[in-house]
């Protein structure tokens, strides 16, 4: 009976080793699905979900501002902390290097409202929220965050090759913002140039420009012609040409 039990134990051990070996071939050296996966993990689902969550926060803030509801400092601090918490839970930076890189980008934006060094997604503390944060400031930050995430999703902004420090992440976001502003400014300038060209070359009759027609220096005040008296007084250009 003891020999039979020993044989069963050996067989069970061999089967377990086989399963672990197969898992190792399938999932890599860890042998099981660990917290770290491929570095090139696609993040489209994370981007999409994050954009939706940010939209909910944006809608709530815009509604409060529209209705004139001013949150207490405590309410604002909790709102900011919960925002950082939901971003951290969605991204899960410990799951892969790609997620860790994106989390570093997120921190570069969130640092405008959150003290990252004091931020703990598991425990709320008022110290993690910057003192100067206001509701309108938070709204602007979340809109920029959402726009940045959309650009990451579309590929307009490429993923960094390594984890960013908070300073480099903030610098990267600022550079992208400046480039967009410069592009918009250039677009506006081109539009105005085209409009100026239209007005400069516009003619009413024949080849004359609309402002080339000489005015009659002896033209009488239209107000006097119609009513017999000027109602504009010294402001009338017809009655006070010498001025």
Secondary structure by P-SEA (a helix, b strand, c coil): caaaaaaaaaaaaaaaaaaaaaaaaaccccccccccccccccaaaaaaaaaaaaaaaaaaaaaaaaacccccaaaaaaaaaaaaaaaaaaacccccaaaaaaaaaaaaaaccccccccccccccccccccccccaaaaaaaaaaaaaaaaaaaaccbbbbcccccaaaaaaaaaaaaaaaaaaaaaaaaaaaaaaaaaaaacccccccccccccccccccccccccccccccccccccccccc
